[in-house]
């Protein structure tokens, strides 16, 4: 059987239906996700164990196949006949092999097109420091990062290096030179690639994910030594992000890291995607800018006081999550129920709405 041709039919449907994801699981119909809802492709046959294995192996070369068999899961990007790109995860489960594919839009949207706060433009205009985009998986972090990187690409003559696992959005060089490196293909790992950037003359570095102590430590050092760094973390708020970074270090190093972070951090954008009343999703953000007051709280280990600074610093461009949610409820973009569900402080949210 020509598994690749059969599988490309599912990819074609995913693109044509403007779905966000394609899921392949043994015993189920091929499934796409449209505005958050699963849609089963019941005109197709249910997936057998042989099918899922055949589909998976048709997408990967021998090196990736051996990695999958050894590690039981693999991440990579796949270019579908010039029509679209997908971020692919193949993994073993009890009935065989399953696959999750995320459709990556071919066009990189701007900050305005994404309905993101205009203050994000401020971060793209800086020459050095660390900007974090945080949130759970699937909440649009990569899309927001791409918008900011591409804005720099179109407005500044700089050298940009991205380190990704896998490469998602593909940038077309404009005023900038953009070198994209994929972990496993172009470099052995985030830390290796980051250390190598010191000899590659970049102005801007994008780190797909700060996963471990070495990557976080090298990222902070790079931000201190004259580079503009954009990176992601799987955290839900600015204060949680700072705790996560500090806590990954041994106790005896934490004070030094607080001082380094206070000196290099530019800001944190913490985002989630919320169902829109009229369909689709809309991003909602907490935005923290590392001003003098925030830097002092980081140095003095009073991170729990940062939400109060964000709440009272809207004139500087800071945005609290609850105020962003309130604005969307009042503008009838999202429901009160969804706002309450996504709020980190529902009681305060209800008080603000009164």
N, C-alpha and C positions, 0 to 999 in steps of 0.2 A: 504493500500500500504506500502511496505517496503521502506520507504524513504531513510534510511541509505545505503542500498545496491545500490539503484539507484544513490545516490550521490557519493558513492565510485567509481562508473564507471567514473564519471567526474574527480575525483582525479587521477584515474589511467591514464586517457588520459593526464592530466596535467603533470604527472611525465614522461610518455613515450615520450611526445613531447618536453620535457625539457623546458616547458613554465615557465615564472616567476610568473604568476598570473592566478587565476580563478575567474571569475565574474559571479554572479547569480543575475539577475534582472527580475522582472515580465514583461512579454510581449516580452522578448528577448530569443534567443537561449543561452544556456550555452556558455560562451566566455572565451577563454584563451588568454594570451598575450605572444607573442614570439618575442624576440629582439625588444620590444617596440611597436609592431603592434598587434592590436586586431584581433583574428581569431575566427569566429563564428562556433560553432559545429552544422552545419545545418542538420546532420544526426539524431540529437536528436530533441525532441519536444521542442517548446517554453515553457518557464517557466510560470506556472500559479501562482496566489496568494497562492493557497493551496500548490502547490509544494514548493515554496520558504519558506513558513512557516514550512512545514513538514521537509525540508532539515535542516533548522536552528535548530529546536527543537530536531532533531535526533542527533545533535552534542553536545548538552549541557545538564547538569544535572538540577535538579529543582532549585537549588540556582542560577545558572547562568540564567536560564529562568526568574526567578522573577526579577533579576537585569536588564535583557534586557527589560522586560515589564515596569519596573519602570523608567529606565534611557534612554530607546529608542535606545541604542547602547551598544555594549560590545566588548571588545578585549580579545582574549585568544589564546593559542597555541593548536594545535591538532596533535596527533601522528597517522599517517595513516598506520595501520597494519604493523609497523616495516619497511615500505618502504620509508617513508618520513615524515617530519614535516611541518606543515603549520602555519603561523600566520594568525589568522582569525579575521575579523571585521564583525559583524552582525549589521545592522542598519535599522530603519524604514524609509520609504519614502512614497510619496503620494499613490503609488499603493500597498503598503504592505511592505514586508521585503526584503531587498537586502543583498548580502554577497560579501565580497572581501577577497580572500585567497591568501597569498604570500607564495610561495614554499621556504622553507629554505633548502639549500643544506645540505646533511648529513655529508659531509666532510668539515672540516674547512680548508680553503686554507691559504697558507703562504703569507707573505708580498710580496715575489717575484712572487708567482703564481697570485696574484691580480694586478701585474704591479704597485705596490705602491712604492714610493721613499724609497731607503735604509735607509734614515735618521730616519725612523720610528723605526728601531732597537734600536736607541739611547734612545728612550722613554721607551722601555721595560727594559732597563738596569739600570734605575734610581731606587732609593729606596724610595723616597718620593716626593710629589708634585702633581700637577693637569695637566692632559693632556685632551684636549677637541677635540672631532671629531665632526665637524659641517657640515651642508648641509641641503637641503630640504628633504622632505620625499621621500623614494625610491631611494636615491642617494648612497646607499652602506655603510652608517655609521656603521650599525650593523655588516656587514661583515668585515670591517676594524678593528673595536673593537675586534671582535672574533679572528682575525689573531694575534693581539698583545697580547691578554689575553692567547691564546693557546701557543704562543711562550714562555711566562713566565712559563706556565704550564709544558712545555717540557724541560726547562733549569734551573729552580730554585726550591729549596725546600722551598716553601712559602705557606701561607694560603690565598686563594683568595675567596672573597665573591662577588657574582654578585647579583644585585637587578634589576629585569627586569619586564616589563609589555607589553607583556607576555615574558616568557622564549623562546628564539629563538634557537640559537645554543646550543647543549648539549656537554659539555666537558667531556672527559674521563680522569680521574686523571692519571697523569704521575709522575713527580717529585713533583708536587704541590698537595695540597688538595684544591679542588674546590667545594664550597657550592653555589648552585644556588637557589635564592629565587624569587618567582613570586608574584607580587603585586596582592592582592585579594585572593590568595591561601595560601601563606606562610607568608604573612605580610599584614598589613592593608594599608600601603602606603610607598612611597619612604622615606619621612622624618622619619617616625617611624623606618623603617629598618635601615636607616643610623645612627640614634641615638643609636640603639641597637648594631651596629657594634663595638662601643667603648668598649663593654663588651665581644666581640666575638673573640678577638685576631687575626684580619686579618693583613696581610702585604699589600695586594692589594685589592682594592674595585672597582667594576665596577658599575656605576650608569647609568641605561638604558636611562634615560632622566632627565635633570634638568628643571623641569616644573614651579616651583614657588619659591617665596622668601625663604621659609623655607628650601626647598631642596637645593637651591643654597648656602644659608648661612651655612648649616650643611656640605655640600660638601667641601666648602672652609676651614672650621674649621678642617675637617678630613685631608685635604691635609697639613695643617699647623702642625698637631700633629703627623707627622711621618708616614703617610700612602701614598702609591702610588695610586692615584685615576684616573680612566678613566671615562669620561662622555660624553654625547652628548648634542648638542643644535641645534635648527632649525634656523641657521643663515648662511649667505653666504660668510663671510670673517672673518679674525682674528679681524679686528678693529670693525666690526659689533657685533661680539661675546662679546667683552669687553664692548661695549656700552650697550648691552642687559643685561649683568650681573649687571653692575653698576646702570643702570636706573630702575631696578626692586626694588631697595632699596629706602626708604624715603630720601629726600634731605639731612637731617642732618647726615645720615649714609654713604653717598656716598664717602666721602673723606677717611673714615676708610676702606671701602671695596676696594678702589683703592690701598691702602697700603697693605692690606692683599693679594689681587690678585697679585700685583707686587712681593710679597715675596714668593708666593706659586705656581704660574703658571709656568709650564715647557714649554708648547707649545700648538699650535692650528693647527690642520689639517683640512682645509676646502675643501671639495671635492664635485665633481659632476660627473655623468656618462655621457659620450658623445658618440653618435653613431659612430662606427668605419666604415671606408670606406669598409672594407672587411666583414662587418657584426658583429652584437653584439655590445657591449659597451666597452669603455675603461675609467678608472678613470683618472681625472685630478685634481691636488691638489695645493692649496696654503699652504705652511708650514711656520709657524712662530715659532721661538724658542725664549723663553723669556730670552734674554741676558741682560746685564747691561743697554744697550741703550734702549731696549724695556721697561724694568722695570721702568726706569726713566720717559719715556713718559707716562706710565700708571699712575704713582704717580702724575705727573704734569698735568694730564688731557689733554695731547696732543696726544690723540689716533689717530687723523687724520694724524699724521706724521709717523705712523707705516708702511704703505705701502712702503714708501721711504726706511726705514731700511731694510725691507724684500728684496726689489729690489737690494740693494747694499751689501747684506750679504750672497751671494750664497756660499762663501767659508766656512761659518759656517753650511751649510746645509739648509739654508732657500731657499724657492722656491716661486717666485711670480706667480700668476695665469697666467698672460700673457706670461711669459717666458715658463711655462709648455705647454701652448697652442701652442706657436710658435714652440717648439720642436716637438710636435705631428703633426703639419701641415707640417713641413720640412721633417719629417720621413714618410709622406704620410699615417699616421694613421687616421687622421680626415680631414674633408674638411675645407677650409677657411670660408665657410658660417657658419658651425657649431661653429667654433672657435670664430667667430665674435658674434654669437648669445649668447654664454655662457660667453663671456668676460664682466667684469665689467667696462672696459675702452677700447672700440673698437678702438678709435683713436690711443692710445698708442700701441695697438696690431698691427695695420697696419704699424705704424712707426717702430716697432721692426722687422717686416717681410721684410721691405725694406733693 
